[in-house]
Amino acid sequence: MIRKTLLVLAALTAGGLVGGCEQQPTGLSTDVLPPPTWPTAVDMSWPESASPRLVDAPADLADAPPMAGVAAVGPGALLGPVDNLGRFRGQPSAQAQTLEPAQQHSFSDIGVDVDPDVDASGQWIVFTSTRHNIAGDLYLKRVDGVTVTQLTSDSATDVQPAFSPSGRQIAFTSDAGGNWDIWLIDIDGRNRIRLTDSPAPEIAPAWSPDGRRLAYCVFGQRSHAWEIWVMDLSRPGARTFLGYGLFPAWSPDRKVDRIAFQRARQRGDNDFSIWTVDLIDGEPRYPTEVVPAVRDSGWAAICPFFSHDGKRLCFTEIRIAGDAAGQIDHASAIAVIDADGTNRQRLTEARGLNANPSWSADGKIYFTSDRQGRESIFSITPTAATPAQRALANAVLANQPATATVPVAP
């Protein structure tokens, strides 16, 4: 099934269960995406049925294909429940739940709804859905409405939509040209423009607050790693290398030119953590780890997104577990943290799928969840952390079982 959640887990390496998104995914299959051009041969086939499934993992990772140990977060999966773009795959062991009341915003009895983004007014939501097309198209709806407007409709897979600050355009990832590239489309579905056209996969666009630049990810042909670049939209050929990582998110605070992203350790288990970097005179400075991965417990931090004032970050906590019998399962939760790395708070239980958060200007966090049995769009409003929520966050950091001990809201 489609997921950024779907590009959230891309590329686990042989060394770890949830990291290494910057590594090359190989030897995987996906039940979502058609076969785009990839740097190396990849089995991108999927069954006619859209039902989720787990892939079999070798009992001994040493027997796995090169660079396979685990899949990738965001887009891409080697062995785990994520595909080549780091997206989750597999049936959750339990339905997701929240510690705060959650509101459902998308409804369909077939397919999945993922990759939510809300415009600056907080009135409109754009997302990817397979309700009418197994490949995945872009849809637009009011956050409190029921009807949906289909923006794209073709054989291509269109994912990861992002509203421009003006709300008049949407940047997104598509394989319409035979390879993953960054595209633009007007809010009325017209004027579809291809912004990138290289042999390498290019994914995950993120707008600058002034709407003049886009940050995005490229799988480096020389580095064989996921790289983050910045494009000047007035001069698409003018691009700046930011660093290695995935899923950039630009801070709305114009006092600083800051981008958050997920980055894997270059040693050990390669788990992802959340970093920020400042652009000063167009050059990246002050790389700072804001949300560390918790190595011993296997929790990684992926898919960051800033609050409307740039003072906080929401993100996905994820853990992928495997055993000697090759059984793989995952747990994920939505969490928030202050931009200075303090006041970490978990908003949902780590059961089932809770991923790909996007923070709206009205304070709500929109995300993908399977709490009703099918991936749909939900929102949750962070409040001051309760003792139980602080205990959950502290349990993760202390490598203790992170299970809720308080009543769960329906």
N, C-alpha and C positions, 0 to 999 in steps of 0.2 A: 504494500500500500504506500501511497505517497507520503512522505514526511520530510521537513527541513530538519523537521523531526525526521526530518527530511534533510536536511543538510546538517543536522546537529551533531551527528555522531560520526562523521566521515573519517575513516581510515585508521583503524586500530592496528597497532603493530604487533609483532610477535612477542614483544616484551610486556604488553599490558592489556587489560580488558577494556579500558575506556579512554585510551589516549592515542597519541600519535596521529592525530588528524592531519598532520602535515606530511604523512607518509603516503606513498602511492598505493591505492587500493588495487588488489589483483585477485584473480581467481574467485569471484563472487557471482552470485546471481541475484536478481531483484524481481519482485513481483509488481513493480510499479512502472519503471521507466523503459521506454524503447531504447534500442542500442545506439547511443550517440558515439561519435568518434572519441576514443580514449587513447592516452599515450601508449598503452600496451593492450594486448588482447584481453578482453573481459567478457565473461558470459553474462549478458544482460537480459536473458530470456525470463519470462514470467508466465505463470499458468493463466488459462482463460478465466478461471475463478479468481475473484478479487479477495477471497478469504485470506486472512493473515496466516502465516506459518513460520515455524522456526527452521533455521537451516542447521544441518548437522555439523558439529565441530569434531575434529579429530580428537581422539582420547588423549593423544600426546601432541602438544603443539609443535613439537619438533618434526612431526610428520606433516604439518600443514604446509600449504604452498608458500613460496617466498613472500615475506612481509605479511603474512596472514595472521597470526595470532588472534586478532580481534578486529572488529570492523571499525568504521569511522563515525564520528559524531557529526551530525549536520548533514553531509552527504557522504555515504560510502560505508560499506561493511565488508569485512573479509570473512569472518566466521559468525559474528554475532548478529543480533536482531536489528541491524541497520544496513542500508544499501550503500552503493558506491558513492553516493552523495552525502553520506553520513546520516542517513535517516533510519529510524527504528523499523525493525521488522519483527514479527512474531506476535503471538497471542499473549497478552499480559496474564499473569497468574491471578491477579485480583483487580477489580475495577478501581479506578482512581477515586479518591475522595478529597475533600477540602477541610481545612481547619477553620476557614472563613466561608460564609455563604457564597456560593457561586451562581452566576446567572448564565443561562444558555442563550446563544445568539444565532446559531445556525441549526437547521433542522432538515434532515433528509433520511429517507428510508432505504437509500442505496448509496454506495460510494462513501467517500470521506471528505471532510472539510478541514483544511489545515492552513498553515502559513498566514495567520491574520495580521493585518496592519490597519491602524485607524488614522484618519486624516487629522489635520491640525485643529479642526473645529470639534472633533470628538463625535461627529454625527454619522460618519460613513466608515464602513469597514470593507476592505478588499481582502480576498482570500483565494486559495486554490481549492478546487473541488473536482471530484471524479463522479459527481452525481449524474452527469449526462455523457461523460467521455472517460474511458478508463485511463487515457493519457493524462488528463488533468488540464482544466481551463481556469481562467481568472473570472471571478464574480464580484459584484459590488452590491451592497445593501446598506440600508440604514441600521445603525446598531440596535435600535429598538423595533425594527420592522420585521416583516415576514417575507415579502417578495424579494427576489434576487434578480439582478441584471447581469447577463452573461457578456463579458467584455471580449473574450477570445473564444474561438470555436474552430478548431482544425485538428489535424493529426499530430501536431506538435505537443510536447509537454511543457506547460507554462507554470512556473512555480516562483516562490519567494517574491511576491509583489511588495513594493514599498512606495507609499505616497510621497510626492514631492512636497516641500514645505508649503507651496501655494495651493496644493490639492488639485492642480490642473493636470498633472501627469503622474504616471505610475512607471517606475523602473521594475524590471523583473528578469528572471532567468528563463531561457527557453532553448530548446534544441531544434527550433524551426529551421535553422540553417544546416542541420546535420551534426552540430556540435553544440555544447553548452556555451551560450553567449549572453551578454547583457543587452536588453532591449528597452525601449521606451514606448509608451502608448498613451494617448490622451484619455481623459476620464470618460469620454463618450465612446471609446473603443476605436477611434480613428487615428491616423498618422502613426502607424507602427514603424518604429525606426530601430535598426540594429546598430548598437554602439561599439561592439567588439567583434572581431572576425579573425582570430588567430587559431592555429591548430590546437592550442591548449584549451582545456575546459576553463570557463570564466563564469563565476557564480556569485550569489549573495550581494546584491547592490545595496548601498546605504548612502542616503543623501546628506550633504553638509547642510547646516542650518540656513545658509543663504541660497540654497538650491543651485549653486554654481558648480559643484563638484560631486563626484560619486566615488565612494570607496568600494572596492570589490575584490574578490579572490581569484587568483590564477594558479593553476597547477604548473609550476615551473618546469620547463622542458630541460633545463640544465640542472637546476637544484633538486628536481624530483621531490619537491615539497610544495605545500600550499603557501602561496605568497599573497600579501595584501598590497594593492596598488591604489593610487588616487588619480582619477581622471578629471581634467578641466573640461566641462561641457562646452565651453566656448571654443576650445581647441582640443577636440577628442584625441588628437595625436600626442598631446602633451600629458605625460603620465609620470607619476612619482612613486618610486618603490618605498613602501612603508616598513615592511618587515615580514617575518614569517608568522602565519596564523590563519584563522578562519573567522567568518561571520562578524565583520566589523559593524560597529554601531556608533554613530556620531553623537556627541553631546549637543543638546539644544542650546547650552549656555554659550553665548557668543563672546563672553569675556575670555574664554580659553578655546583653542582649536584642538579638541580632544577626541580621540577615538578609542573605544573599548573593543576588545576582541578576545577570542579564546586561543590559547597557545599551549602546546604540549611540552612537557619536560624533554630535555635532550639526553636523559639518562634514566635508569631505573624502569618504572612501569609506564612512562610516557603519558601519564594522565594529563588531561587538560585542566587549565586554570584560567581565570579571567584577568586580563591585563589592560592597562590603558597606556596611551602614548600621546604626547602633545606635539602638534605641528608648529614649529617656530621658524618663520621665514621659509615655509614650505618644506622644512626638514624635520624628520621625526626625532624627538628628544624625550628624555625622562621616562623610559619604559618602566612601568610600575605594576607589580603583581598585587591586585586588589582582593581577589578571592582565590586562595590556594586550594589545590586538590588535596584530599586527605588520603595519603598513600596507603596506610595500613588497612583502612576500611574500604578502600576502592572507590570512594566517591570523587567524581570529577565535576567541574563547573564549566558549563558551556552556554552558548547563545545569549550573550549579554544584551541589554537594552536599557538606555537611560530614561529616567523620569523626565517630565517636561521641563523641570528647572535644572537638570543636570546634577542634582545633589545626591541621587540614589541610583542604584542599578538593580534591575531584576534579571534573573538568570535561571537556568535549569540545573538542578543537582541530579546527577545520574550515576547509577552503579550497575555494572554488568557483571553478573556472576556466572562462573562455569565450574563444572566438576569433572572428575576423571572419566565419567561416563559420557561426557560430551553434551550434557544438558546445560542450556544457556537460558538465563532469565535476566530481566532487567527491572529496575525500579527507578522512577524519576519523580521529581517534585519541583514546584515553583518556589523560588526564594528571592528575597530582597536583601540589600546591604547598602550602607552609606558609601558614597564614592571614596571615602577615606579608609574603607575597609572595616569599619566598626558597625555594630548593631545588625548583625546577620540574623535574618528571620525567615523561617520556613512557613509558607502560606498554605501548602497542601500536603497531605500525607504522601509518602513515597510508595504508592501502590498504583500499579497500572501505568498509564501514560499521562503525564502532565509535562508539556514541553512547549518550546518556541514562544516565549512570552513577548508581548509588545505593550508598552506603557502609553496610555492615552493621556491627553491634556487634562481630562477631568479626574485623573487619579486612578482610574481603573486599569488593571492589567489583563489584557486579553491573551488567551493561550489555547493550545490544542489539548483536548483531553478525551479519553474514552470512557469517562465515568458513567455514560448511559449505554455503553456497549459498542459504540461506534465513534470514531474520531469526529468531533464536532468542535465548534468555537465556543468558549466560555469566557467569562470575565470574573474578576475578583477584586475587591477593594482592600488594599492593605490598611490595617489599623495598628495601633500601638501593640507591640508584642505582649502576649499574655505569658504568665510563668510557664505554661505548658509549651508554648511556641519557643520560648527561650531555651527550655530544656531540650526540645528537639534539635535546635540548631547546635547547642552545646554538645549533644550526644554525637552528632556527626563529626564535629571537630575533635571530640575525645575518643573517636573510634568505638562508640558504644552502639548497641542496637537502636536505630532511630524509628521507634514505633510510637504511635500516638497513645496517650493514656487519658485523653479527654474525649467527650462526645464529639462526633463528627457531624458537621452540618450536612443536610441532604443536598 
